[in-house]
Every structure is written in C-alpha cells, then in structure tokens.
Amino acid sequence: MNNSPTSNNPLAAPHRRGILFVLSAPSGAGKNTIIQGLSACLDCAYSISCTTRVPRQGEQHGRDYYFLDEAEFRRRIEAGEFLEYAEVHGKFYGTLKETIAAYLRAGRDVLMDIDVAGAEQVRTCPDKFFTDALADVFIMPPSLDELRRRLEKRGTETAEQIALRLRNADAEMQHWYKYRYTMVTTTREADLDNMLAIVRAEHCLSRHQTFNV
C-alpha cells in the first residue's frame, strides 16, 4: 500500500465547504448563550444583518449591522440579493446572500441567529448552494413553565411583556419539527456540549467534503 502524499491521495488536500448553522429559539431559551460559547471555541463567522433602522448608540456599520436606507434595501430585495428578510415594526432586516456565500466558499462555518420565519426562507431557498450547506437547529426550552421562570428571573420585563413573549414562544415552538436538529436546553455546559456534538457531526458529513480522488 502506497501512502505517499500524491495528488490522487484523497487525504492529501481535503477541502471542507463551510456549513451554515441556522439557530432559532424562543426568547429566553438560551440561544445567545450557546452562540457566545460557540464563538469562543470555534473559528466561525457570525452573520451580520442589514437593517433600515437607525444605529443605536455605540453601534457601528459593518460590525453590528449594515445600515441601509429603505430605497437601497428595497432595491436589493428586487435584485434577489437577500437570503432572508423581514419587515418588523416598519423597519427591514435581512441577510445578504453574498456575505454568507463568501464565508462558505472559503470553508468557514457561519452562525445565523434568525426566527422561524427567516429559517423557513433559508430552508426553501431555490439556490442549492445554501440549502446544501444548511444545518438548522431549533433550541427548545424544557417547558413553557421553565421558560416563564427564566424570563422572570431576568427581571427586565413586565408581567404583560412576559405573557406576550410566552404566547410568541408557544407559536414558535410549533415549528420545531421543520429543523434538522431540535435541542432541548438543560444547563449551560450541557447545551454547549450538545451543540458542539452537532457541529462535529456536520463536519463529518460526506456532502460537506471535497477530495481529489
């Protein structure tokens, strides 16, 4: 058996395409904590969205958001440049295809934090370049009672605001079965371990690999 590193050795120069990790969760389910943990231990890019709202104090164009005026945003919608977008309270938010594609082509994983409607747009994108790269994960709280406890523990919202979040969470949780993975949260450490296990599994999928054979 010849193990010399020749050009037709599939292990000589493997290339893995980047994976598009889409994470969705009700508010308070622990998604942000998981994303922070992943960002600290993986070389992944965090998707930066475009928006038509004005920058808040301390926010920077290209770091927090790409700030566009409404005419430019609508032009890009018409040109089909967004992988997903939505209008929220009169302002537009969206993710540019080329921003994501550049990372994926370079073999770098991307984290996208979007709601169930945005995830559905990515999932049904007609461009197989993105759907082939997709690994979508729904982060599920153990129960609505536990989610209520977590929201109340934060102490940042009124009872009416918490009630609204719980109603929204109940509606979002009905979409869990559409995702490739559903992860029920427990502890911070276990959640990160489970998410890393998903990342490792996706890294080993044959369809994400390219070998010269």
Summary of the structure (lengths in Angstrom):
residues: 213
radius of gyration: 19.3
end to end distance: 15.8
largest distance: 70.2
contacts: 608
relative contact order: 0.22
helix: 43%
strand: 22%
